[in-house]
Amino acid sequence: MIETMDISIEKVSQSRIDSLDVQNIPFGKLYSDHMFIADYKNGRWESPRIVPFQNISMSPANMTLHYAITIFEGMKAYKNEQGEVLLFRPEMNAKRLNISAERMCIPDVPESLFMEALTQLIDLDRNWVPNAPNTSLYIRPFVFSTDEYIGIRPAESFRFMIITCPVGAYYSAPVKVKIETKFSRAFEGGTGYAKTGGNYASGLYPAKLAKAKGFDQLVWTDGRSHEFIEESGTMNVMFVINDTLITSQTSGTILKGITRDSVLTLARDWGMKVEERNVSVKEVVEAAKNGTLQEAFGVGTAATIAHIAQIGHQDEVFELLPIENRIFSNRVLKTLDEIKTGQVEDKFGWTLKV
Ligand SMILES: Cc1ncc(COP(=O)(O)O)c(C=O)c1O
């Protein structure tokens, strides 16, 4: 097990923080000063270090380039009014990384290493956590194979890294989604529940086709029958029908979202009726047609709560109710934001001060 003091730190000679324009932050393109690296060799994690953000070199035979032996996480840090930095449920990301790791034959990253690396990196780059409304520091922990090998077998050497980037809103407006009934993201027994690169790569082509038709995102359906809603490209999906919050139960094909869990916890705490179950495309389409679909929204770290303005299904597009009438999703968006930025009591103990 790696102890706190074992992480070596090499600081930048000159910070790039002046290049950050907080009013105008592009999502995912500007990286903060430092990054964390640890290497897995001979059955253990070693050489944990924080170094200036820089390119890494690798062999053209690196297994990850060929066989996608890679997993990642996504989380955010926020500033409160006192300028302190808050992480939101980071231990959930540590646990989920290891669920993905097992599925991809990647060794566990001990939770203590994950948390120590994370908190030391965020502490060092705390100036990069923006404090303007709707901004945060996006944190990307990831693990990939560093084996040089052409051939299929589990890898033996790996790298665990964390990079961070200040971000603004992921979506600038309510989204238009298409219920995908031809292509599939995941199947029972596959890797849908893991946060692994291949799941995202294989979704690009169907998403590109949908984009050409004017949609921002897909809502995936089950790979077998395409009759049940699963999740969106980077978000879980929720509906309010007849005052009940409905979302697909998680299974082997759906990522267990941390925002999803937080929203369900808040809804139950507020006394709202909540159903986690199979959600059929038919019932959503019928509710959209007969006006009982009160709200539809995506939930995820990057997008937070993304109101869905329109739902496309086959040749039809349904316009949903105006955003300002959406009582639950507006309330949950506001409350989550207030918890993450320390403006209200954190009664579930979700935030961690760095
Ligand atoms: C496929 C997928 N589903 C759901 C989510 C939402 O998960 P979380 O709320 O933990 O960010 C994400 C984002 O991480 C995702 O990539």
The ligand as a MOL file (V3000), in Angstrom:
LIG
                    3D

  0  0  0     0  0            999 V3000
M  V30 BEGIN CTAB
M  V30 COUNTS 16 16 0 0 0
M  V30 BEGIN ATOM
M  V30 1 C -22.3630 6.0290 -20.2530 0
M  V30 2 C -22.5510 6.9120 -19.0780 0
M  V30 3 N -23.6890 6.8050 -18.3600 0
M  V30 4 C -23.9130 7.5680 -17.2800 0
M  V30 5 C -22.9830 8.4960 -16.8440 0
M  V30 6 C -23.2470 9.3130 -15.6190 0
M  V30 7 O -22.4630 8.8760 -14.5400 0
M  V30 8 P -22.0000 9.8850 -13.4080 0
M  V30 9 O -23.2380 10.4970 -12.8490 0
M  V30 10 O -21.2940 9.0330 -12.4200 0
M  V30 11 O -21.1320 10.8960 -14.0430 0
M  V30 12 C -21.7910 8.6420 -17.5590 0
M  V30 13 C -20.7750 9.6160 -17.1280 0
M  V30 14 O -19.8950 9.2910 -16.3770 0
M  V30 15 C -21.5670 7.8310 -18.6830 0
M  V30 16 O -20.4360 7.9410 -19.3810 0
M  V30 END ATOM
M  V30 BEGIN BOND
M  V30 1 1 1 2
M  V30 2 1 2 3
M  V30 3 2 2 15
M  V30 4 2 3 4
M  V30 5 1 4 5
M  V30 6 1 5 6
M  V30 7 2 5 12
M  V30 8 1 6 7
M  V30 9 1 7 8
M  V30 10 2 8 9
M  V30 11 1 8 10
M  V30 12 1 8 11
M  V30 13 1 12 13
M  V30 14 1 12 15
M  V30 15 2 13 14
M  V30 16 1 15 16
M  V30 END BOND
M  V30 END CTAB
M  END
